[in-house]
Amino acid sequence: MRPIKLTISAFGPYERETVIDFTELGTCSFFLIHGATGAGKTTLLDAICYAFYGDASVEGRTGSMLRSQQAGPEQETFVEFIFSIGERKYRLRRNPDYLRKSKRQTKDGSGLTAEHADAELWRLDGEQECLVTGPAKVTAKMTELLGFASEQFRQVVLLPQGEFRRLLMADSQERQDII
């Protein structure tokens, strides 16, 4: 899998729409995401994992926990991820459950209505084609395309922060277990 473009909106600490264009890295096959503590590095990994599977890169965090606390009710929360697998190019768009500003007066007078979790996966090479819609169906299709379930993806592709220190300090057997 090769990341091409990641767009997040009202996701984690990213209140506004933010675009990360991985094509700026050229043909590099390896890159490092670095920055100060609290800069949002893990959120980028959360966004990719969330796009693929509907859950975060750290076990225990759910999609609904990923909405930016600074986002106003008019701000849409979503992750859109364009990536390739081999010669095929795909676009994933997923949003969690959250409350948004209603387009009309609500019965309870709050002015808020529930936006339900949704997802869609498109193939972009050749004619654009919607492959599947709905959170569970997109997750199943991504598991098929990537060859990893969420838990495996987090263990094999993403090395969680807490595990990195443990990996550095581990003996050979422990390293093998972690990896």
C-alpha positions as CSV (number, residue, x, y, z in Angstrom):
1,M,0.0,0.0,0.0
2,R,1.3,3.4,-1.0
3,P,-0.3,6.6,0.6
4,I,-1.1,9.3,-2.0
5,K,-3.2,11.9,-0.2
6,L,-4.8,12.1,3.3
7,T,-7.5,14.6,4.0
8,I,-8.9,15.0,7.5
9,S,-11.5,17.4,8.9
10,A,-12.4,17.9,12.6
11,F,-10.4,14.8,13.4
12,G,-8.3,14.6,16.6
13,P,-6.4,17.9,17.2
14,Y,-7.0,18.9,13.5
15,E,-10.0,21.2,13.8
16,R,-10.0,22.4,10.2
17,E,-9.6,20.5,7.0
18,T,-6.0,19.4,6.6
19,V,-4.4,17.8,3.6
20,I,-1.2,15.7,3.6
21,D,0.1,15.1,0.1
22,F,2.4,12.1,0.1
23,T,3.3,12.6,-3.5
24,E,5.7,15.4,-2.3
25,L,7.9,12.5,-1.0
26,G,8.5,11.4,-4.6
27,T,9.4,7.8,-5.0
28,C,10.7,7.3,-1.4
29,S,9.6,3.9,-0.2
30,F,10.2,4.8,3.4
31,F,9.5,7.9,5.4
32,L,9.3,9.2,8.9
33,I,6.6,11.1,10.6
34,H,8.1,13.2,13.4
35,G,7.3,16.3,15.4
36,A,6.9,17.6,19.0
37,T,4.8,15.8,21.5
38,G,1.2,16.6,20.9
39,A,1.8,17.7,17.3
40,G,-0.7,15.2,15.9
41,K,1.6,12.4,14.6
42,T,-0.4,9.6,16.1
43,T,-3.6,11.2,14.7
44,L,-2.3,10.8,11.2
45,L,-1.8,7.1,11.8
46,D,-5.2,7.0,13.5
47,A,-6.7,8.6,10.4
48,I,-5.2,6.0,8.1
49,C,-6.2,3.1,10.3
50,Y,-9.7,4.7,10.8
51,A,-10.1,5.1,7.0
52,F,-9.3,1.4,6.5
53,Y,-11.1,-0.2,9.4
54,G,-13.2,2.3,11.3
55,D,-11.0,2.2,14.4
56,A,-7.9,4.0,15.7
57,S,-4.3,2.9,15.6
58,V,-4.4,2.6,19.4
59,E,-6.6,-0.2,20.7
60,G,-9.5,1.1,22.7
61,R,-10.2,4.3,20.9
62,T,-13.3,4.3,18.8
63,G,-14.2,6.4,15.8
64,S,-16.6,8.6,17.8
65,M,-13.7,9.5,20.1
66,L,-11.7,10.9,17.2
67,R,-13.8,14.0,16.5
68,S,-12.0,17.2,17.3
69,Q,-13.1,18.7,20.6
70,Q,-12.5,22.1,19.1
71,A,-14.8,21.6,16.1
72,G,-18.0,23.5,16.0
73,P,-21.3,21.8,15.2
74,E,-21.2,23.1,11.6
75,Q,-17.8,21.4,11.0
76,E,-18.0,18.1,9.1
77,T,-15.8,15.3,10.5
78,F,-14.3,12.9,8.0
79,V,-11.2,11.1,6.7
80,E,-10.6,10.8,3.0
81,F,-7.6,8.7,2.0
82,I,-6.3,8.1,-1.5
83,F,-3.8,5.3,-1.8
84,S,-2.6,2.6,-4.2
85,I,-2.1,-1.1,-4.0
86,G,0.1,-2.3,-6.8
87,E,-1.2,-0.5,-9.9
88,R,-4.7,0.1,-8.5
89,K,-5.6,3.4,-7.1
90,Y,-8.4,3.8,-4.5
91,R,-10.2,6.5,-2.5
92,L,-11.7,5.8,0.9
93,R,-14.0,8.3,2.7
94,R,-15.3,7.5,6.2
95,N,-16.9,9.5,9.0
96,P,-17.7,8.6,12.6
97,D,-21.0,9.1,14.5
98,Y,-21.1,12.8,15.7
99,L,-23.6,15.6,16.4
100,R,-23.8,18.3,13.7
101,K,-25.8,21.4,13.1
102,S,-29.2,20.6,11.9
103,K,-30.5,22.0,8.6
104,R,-33.9,22.6,10.2
105,Q,-35.2,23.1,13.8
106,T,-34.9,20.0,15.9
107,K,-37.7,18.7,18.2
108,D,-35.5,19.0,21.3
109,G,-34.5,22.6,20.4
110,S,-30.8,21.9,20.5
111,G,-30.3,22.6,16.8
112,L,-28.1,19.4,16.6
113,T,-28.8,16.2,14.8
114,A,-26.9,12.9,14.7
115,E,-24.6,12.2,11.7
116,H,-24.3,8.5,11.6
117,A,-21.1,6.7,10.7
118,D,-20.7,6.0,7.0
119,A,-18.0,4.9,4.6
120,E,-17.4,4.4,0.9
121,L,-14.6,2.9,-1.2
122,W,-13.9,3.9,-4.8
123,R,-11.5,2.5,-7.4
124,L,-10.0,5.4,-9.2
125,D,-8.0,3.8,-12.0
126,G,-9.8,3.8,-15.4
127,E,-13.4,4.9,-14.8
128,Q,-14.2,5.7,-11.2
129,E,-16.2,3.0,-9.6
130,C,-17.8,2.8,-6.2
131,L,-16.8,-0.6,-5.0
132,V,-18.7,-0.7,-1.7
133,T,-20.5,1.5,0.8
134,G,-21.3,1.2,4.5
135,P,-18.9,0.9,7.4
136,A,-18.9,-2.8,7.8
137,K,-18.7,-3.6,4.1
138,V,-15.9,-1.1,3.6
139,T,-13.9,-2.6,6.5
140,A,-14.4,-6.1,5.1
141,K,-13.3,-5.0,1.6
142,M,-10.2,-3.3,3.0
143,T,-9.3,-6.4,5.0
144,E,-9.6,-8.4,1.8
145,L,-7.5,-5.8,-0.3
146,L,-4.8,-5.3,2.3
147,G,-4.7,-8.9,3.5
148,F,-4.7,-7.7,7.2
149,A,-7.5,-7.2,9.7
150,S,-7.3,-4.1,11.9
151,E,-5.4,-5.8,14.8
152,Q,-2.9,-7.3,12.4
153,F,-2.5,-4.0,10.5
154,R,-1.7,-2.2,13.9
155,Q,0.8,-4.9,14.8
156,V,2.6,-5.3,11.4
157,V,2.3,-1.9,9.7
158,L,2.0,0.5,12.7
159,L,4.2,0.0,15.7
160,P,2.3,1.7,18.5
161,Q,4.2,4.3,20.5
162,G,4.2,2.3,23.7
163,E,5.6,-0.7,21.9
164,F,8.5,1.2,20.3
165,R,10.3,1.7,23.6
166,R,9.6,-1.8,24.6
167,L,11.0,-3.0,21.2
168,L,14.2,-1.0,21.7
169,M,14.8,-2.4,25.2
170,A,13.7,-6.0,24.4
171,D,15.9,-9.0,24.0
172,S,15.8,-11.0,20.8
173,Q,12.8,-13.2,21.9
174,E,10.8,-10.3,23.1
175,R,11.5,-8.4,19.8
176,Q,10.2,-11.3,17.8
177,D,7.1,-11.5,20.0
178,I,6.4,-7.7,19.5
179,I,7.0,-7.8,15.8
